[in-house]
Amino acid sequence: MLYNESMTNTFSPNTIETKKCLVVVSGKEHGIIYVTNEGNLQKIEHISKHPPSYSDNEGFFFRSSHGQGLGSGAPLEVDKEHNIKRYIKAIGDELNNVIAELNPEVIFLFEPEHMKGLIADHLVNSTHIPLETLDYGNFVHEAPHEIKDRMVAALSVDSPDPSDPASVAGEPNAEEKRKILEVGKQLDAG
């Protein structure tokens, strides 16, 4: 487990300029690792999504009549949990290598809400490098300057906690997002 994986900001936006930071931007099955270089984000690794692997053929059938195929039954199911575990292992292993090589002072993390804590749980952090989750969501396709803008906003003192249902006020689909965040808080508490 890493030093700090809470949503409370212990760093300021100036951290990006003054410290060697790793920035992990994760999606569901792919992610990017950046390092800060004089305040700019430099991409050092892209962990690509793994092709879906299918579970067994149980429940799959094919109908035919008079030598002609009429259609098939249930399609093969994607084993989503297996693919997420495989991705988490891949990004965790790569991140461990990058940490050992670059020895950063802090790690910032952007991850999807449904994967909260999975990356941090798979890291080997013997030097207790602080880890701070800045935002929940899939930002893998955003440009580095957009990621940096998100970092600055999240590290600002007046930045709302993204896990707080009130943090989505004024956004498109705010009511739906608020309900999702409330359910997430209830699940975390229970």
C-alpha positions as CSV (number, residue, x, y, z in Angstrom):
1,M,0.0,0.0,0.0
2,L,1.3,3.5,-0.8
3,Y,1.8,6.3,1.6
4,N,-1.3,8.5,0.8
5,E,-4.1,7.5,-1.4
6,S,-6.7,9.9,-0.1
7,M,-8.4,12.6,-2.0
8,T,-7.1,15.3,0.4
9,N,-4.5,17.5,-1.3
10,T,-1.2,17.5,0.5
11,F,0.6,19.1,-2.5
12,S,0.2,22.4,-4.3
13,P,0.1,23.2,-8.0
14,N,3.7,24.3,-7.5
15,T,4.6,20.7,-6.9
16,I,4.4,20.0,-10.7
17,E,7.1,22.6,-11.3
18,T,9.5,21.8,-8.4
19,K,9.4,18.0,-7.8
20,K,10.0,14.9,-10.0
21,C,6.4,13.5,-10.3
22,L,5.0,10.5,-12.0
23,V,1.5,11.0,-13.4
24,V,-0.5,7.8,-14.0
25,V,-3.5,8.3,-16.2
26,S,-5.5,5.0,-16.3
27,G,-8.5,3.9,-18.2
28,K,-10.3,0.6,-18.0
29,E,-7.8,-1.4,-20.0
30,H,-5.1,1.0,-21.0
31,G,-3.1,3.8,-19.4
32,I,-0.3,6.3,-19.8
33,I,2.6,7.1,-17.4
34,Y,4.0,10.6,-17.6
35,V,6.9,12.2,-15.8
36,T,7.1,16.0,-15.0
37,N,9.9,17.8,-16.6
38,E,10.2,21.5,-15.7
39,G,6.4,21.7,-15.3
40,N,5.6,19.8,-18.6
41,L,4.4,16.3,-18.9
42,Q,6.6,13.9,-20.8
43,K,5.0,10.6,-21.8
44,I,7.3,7.7,-20.8
45,E,5.1,4.7,-21.2
46,H,1.8,3.6,-22.7
47,I,0.3,0.4,-21.5
48,S,-2.2,-0.7,-24.1
49,K,-5.4,-2.4,-23.6
50,H,-5.5,-6.1,-23.9
51,P,-7.7,-7.8,-26.4
52,P,-10.7,-9.3,-24.7
53,S,-10.4,-13.0,-24.0
54,Y,-13.6,-15.0,-24.0
55,S,-15.0,-17.3,-21.4
56,D,-16.0,-20.9,-22.4
57,N,-18.6,-21.6,-25.0
58,E,-21.2,-22.6,-22.4
59,G,-24.7,-21.5,-23.5
60,F,-23.6,-20.9,-27.1
61,F,-25.6,-22.8,-29.8
62,F,-26.2,-22.7,-33.5
63,R,-29.6,-23.4,-35.1
64,S,-29.9,-25.0,-38.5
65,S,-32.6,-26.5,-40.6
66,H,-32.4,-28.4,-43.8
67,G,-28.7,-27.8,-44.1
68,Q,-28.9,-24.0,-43.7
69,G,-27.8,-22.1,-40.7
70,L,-30.6,-20.1,-39.2
71,G,-28.7,-18.2,-36.5
72,S,-26.8,-18.5,-33.3
73,G,-27.8,-18.3,-29.6
74,A,-26.0,-16.5,-26.9
75,P,-22.7,-14.8,-28.0
76,L,-19.5,-15.5,-26.3
77,E,-19.2,-13.5,-23.1
78,V,-16.2,-11.2,-22.5
79,D,-14.5,-12.1,-19.2
80,K,-14.3,-8.5,-18.0
81,E,-12.9,-9.2,-14.6
82,H,-10.1,-11.3,-16.0
83,N,-9.2,-8.5,-18.5
84,I,-9.1,-5.9,-15.7
85,K,-6.9,-8.1,-13.5
86,R,-4.5,-8.6,-16.4
87,Y,-4.4,-4.9,-17.2
88,I,-3.9,-3.9,-13.5
89,K,-1.0,-6.4,-13.3
90,A,0.6,-5.0,-16.5
91,I,0.3,-1.4,-15.4
92,G,1.4,-2.2,-11.9
93,D,4.5,-4.1,-13.1
94,E,5.4,-1.3,-15.5
95,L,4.9,1.4,-12.9
96,N,7.1,-0.5,-10.4
97,N,9.9,-0.6,-13.1
98,V,9.5,3.1,-13.7
99,I,9.5,3.9,-10.0
100,A,12.7,1.9,-9.5
101,E,14.3,3.6,-12.5
102,L,13.3,7.2,-12.0
103,N,12.8,7.4,-8.2
104,P,10.1,10.1,-8.3
105,E,9.2,12.3,-5.3
106,V,5.5,11.9,-5.7
107,I,3.0,9.9,-7.8
108,F,-0.3,11.4,-9.0
109,L,-3.0,9.2,-10.2
110,F,-6.1,9.6,-12.4
111,E,-8.2,6.4,-12.4
112,P,-11.8,5.4,-13.2
113,E,-14.1,5.3,-10.2
114,H,-14.9,1.6,-10.6
115,M,-11.2,0.8,-10.3
116,K,-10.6,2.9,-7.2
117,G,-7.4,1.7,-5.4
118,L,-6.6,-1.3,-7.7
119,I,-3.4,0.3,-9.1
120,A,-2.2,1.4,-5.7
121,D,-2.7,-2.0,-4.3
122,H,-0.5,-3.6,-7.0
123,L,2.5,-1.3,-6.5
124,V,5.7,-2.1,-4.7
125,N,6.7,1.1,-2.9
126,S,9.5,0.2,-0.5
127,T,10.6,3.9,-0.2
128,H,7.0,5.1,0.6
129,I,6.7,7.6,-2.2
130,P,3.5,9.6,-1.6
131,L,0.6,8.7,-3.9
132,E,-2.2,11.1,-4.4
133,T,-5.4,10.4,-6.4
134,L,-6.3,13.6,-8.1
135,D,-9.5,12.7,-10.0
136,Y,-11.7,9.8,-11.0
137,G,-12.5,9.3,-14.7
138,N,-11.0,8.0,-17.9
139,F,-8.7,10.8,-19.2
140,V,-6.3,8.6,-21.2
141,H,-7.3,10.3,-24.5
142,E,-6.7,13.8,-23.3
143,A,-3.6,15.7,-24.4
144,P,-0.8,16.3,-21.8
145,H,-1.6,20.0,-21.4
146,E,-5.2,19.0,-20.5
147,I,-3.9,16.5,-18.0
148,K,-1.7,19.2,-16.5
149,D,-4.7,21.6,-16.3
150,R,-6.6,18.9,-14.4
151,M,-3.6,18.5,-12.1
152,V,-3.4,22.2,-11.4
153,A,-7.2,22.4,-10.7
154,A,-7.1,19.3,-8.4
155,L,-4.1,20.6,-6.5
156,S,-5.6,24.1,-6.0
157,V,-6.8,24.8,-2.5
158,D,-10.3,25.5,-3.5
159,S,-10.7,22.4,-5.6
160,P,-13.7,20.2,-4.6
161,D,-13.2,16.6,-3.7
162,P,-14.2,14.7,-6.9
163,S,-15.7,11.9,-4.9
164,D,-18.1,14.4,-3.2
165,P,-21.5,14.4,-4.9
166,A,-21.6,18.2,-4.6
167,S,-18.5,18.4,-6.8
168,V,-20.5,17.9,-10.0
169,A,-22.8,20.9,-9.6
170,G,-23.1,22.9,-12.8
171,E,-21.7,20.1,-15.0
172,P,-23.6,18.5,-17.9
173,N,-25.6,15.5,-16.5
174,A,-24.9,16.7,-13.0
175,E,-27.9,15.0,-11.4
176,E,-27.0,11.6,-12.9
177,K,-23.3,12.1,-11.8
178,R,-24.4,13.1,-8.3
179,K,-26.5,9.9,-8.0
180,I,-23.6,7.7,-9.1
181,L,-21.2,9.4,-6.7
182,E,-23.8,8.9,-3.8
183,V,-24.1,5.2,-4.6
184,G,-20.3,5.0,-4.7
185,K,-20.0,6.6,-1.3
186,Q,-22.6,4.2,0.1
187,L,-20.8,1.2,-1.3
188,D,-17.5,2.5,0.2
189,A,-19.1,3.0,3.6
190,G,-20.8,-0.4,3.6
